Amino acid sequence: MKPTKKTALLQRLEQRVEQHLLTTTAQLQNLETKRLLQQRQDGGWSIAQCLEHLNSYGRYYLPAIEKGLRQAAPATKDTFTSTWLGDYFTRMMEPGVKKYKAPKDHRPAPELDAATVVATFIGQQETLLACLRKAQEIDMDKVRIPISIARWIKLKLGDVFRFVVAHDERHIQQALRQLNNH
């Protein structure tokens, strides 16, 4: 794979996360509980379920990312080279790509504390933003993070960031479609 400028990649990812925070705080945070929990007529996830699905991934990936950042070597270059597997997983999660059934341990319950779900998501996005900023200082090619569905598979930190942000975008768009359908 061709190396990319690490600074530019991290800035693009930071902008997407900042947009996720803005969207969540402006459009979702102050919705009534009933609205956050309202499921789609076809059985699709509610807004809170979309965010709780993302929270389940955040509960796995954020501690793993933070651990990787703590153990990382300082940066000696300003490039990141993705792997074919990292590109594949990221492309799979980009919005508009085919639907996938969520793994069992990442399926949200129908009954949730909606306010807590939204607050948790906002907190996780703030943590992700801090991690992206910290990653400027380290070599993202050398940090490997096990993926949640097959922990024996490890992706480079930069690929994990790309995957997580794309996955967040996918389900935020899903939540906004649910918001706009009623």
N, C-alpha and C positions, 0 to 999 in steps of 0.2 A: 504494500500500500504506500501511497505517496504521503510524505510528512506534511502536516499543516501547521500554521503558526498557532502555537498554544495560546498566546494572548488573545488572538482573534477568536478562536474557538470558545474560550472561556467567556469572553465578552458577549458573544452571541447567546450562549447558554444563560448567562446572567440576565440578559435582556428578556429572554423567554420566561425565566423564573420571576423576574420583577413584574412582567405582564400577568403571570398567573396570580401573583399576590394582589395586584391591582384589580383584576377581574373578580377575584374571590371576595375581597373586602368591599368593593363597590356594588357588586351584583348579588352576592350570595350570603354574605355574613349577616345581614339584617333581615333576612326573610323570616317569615313566621315558621315555627316548627312544622306545622301542618303542611306547608308548601315544600319544605325541605324533604319531608318524608313521603310526599305524594308520589306513588309509583306510576309509571306509564300504564296506559290502558292495555297495552300488549304484554304487560308483565316485565317490561324493562326496568332497570334500576332507577330509583329516585335520585335526586340531587345528592342527598346525604350518603346514599349507597355508593355513588360514583366517587365521592371524596373519601369515604371509608375504605374503599378498594385501594385508593392511592395511599392512604394512611398505612394500610397493611404492608405495602411495599416499602414505605418510608421507615416503618419499624424494623424492617430487615436491613435495607440498604444504608440508611444514614449512620447507624453505629459502625457498620463495616467500612464505610467511606471514612468516617472520623478516625477509626483505628488505622486504616491505610495511610491517612495523612500524617498521623503521629509517628508512624514508623518509616516514612518515606525519606529518601535521600534528597538533599537540596538539588534544585534545578541546575543543570550545567548547560542547558540549551533551551531555546524557546520554540521547540517543535513537539508535536505529538503525532505518532503514526498509529492509525487505527488498524485493527485486524479485520480480516474478512468476516469473522464471526461477530465481531462488534458491529460492523456495518449491517450485517444480516439482521441481528436483533433490533437495532435501531430502526431500520427500514420497516420491520414488522410492526413496530409500535407507532409509527407516524400516523397522524390522523388521516382517515380516508382509505387506509389499507384495510383489507378484509377483516371481518370480525373473528375474534378468537374467544373460546370459552375460557373464563378465568380458572386458574388452578383452584382446587377445593379450598386450600388454606388461605386464599385471597378473595374468596366470595364473601361479600358483606351480608350481615344479618338483615332481615327486613325491619326489625325494630331497633332503632338506634337513638342515642341521645344526640339529636341533631346539632345543638349548639356546641357540644363537646367535639363532635366530628369536625365541624368547620374550624373551631379554634385549634384543634390538633393539626389540621391541614395547614393552616396559616403558620403555625409554629414550625412545622416541618419544612415549609418552603423557605422560611427565614434561615433555618439551619442549613438547608441545601445551598442557599445563597452564600452563607459564610464559608461553607466547604469549597464552593467554586472559587471564592476569593483566595482562600488559603492555598488552593492548588496552583496558583501562579508561582508559588515559591518552591514547588517540588517537581520531580521528574515523573510525569504521569505515565510514561512508558514502562516504568519499573514497578509500579504498584498494581497488584492484581487483586481483584475482588471476586469471591465466589458468587455465582448467580443463585437466586433464591429457589429456582425450581430444580436445579441439579448442581449441588454445591461442589462437586468435583470439577465442574467447568468454571474456569476463572477468566474474567475479562480484565483488560487494562482499565485503570481508573477513568481515563478519558472516555472510553467506550461505555462504561457504567453511567457516567454523567450524561452522555448523549442518550442512552436508552431511557434512563429515569425521566429526563426532561421531556422526551418525545412521548413517553407513556403518560406523564402528567397532562401534557397538552391534549392527547387523545381523549382522556376522560373528563377534562374540564370542558372540552367542546361538547361531549356527551351530556354533561350536566347543564350546559347552557341551552342545548336543544330541548331538554326536559323543561327548563325554565320558560322557554319561548313557546312551548306547545300548549301552555295553559293560559 
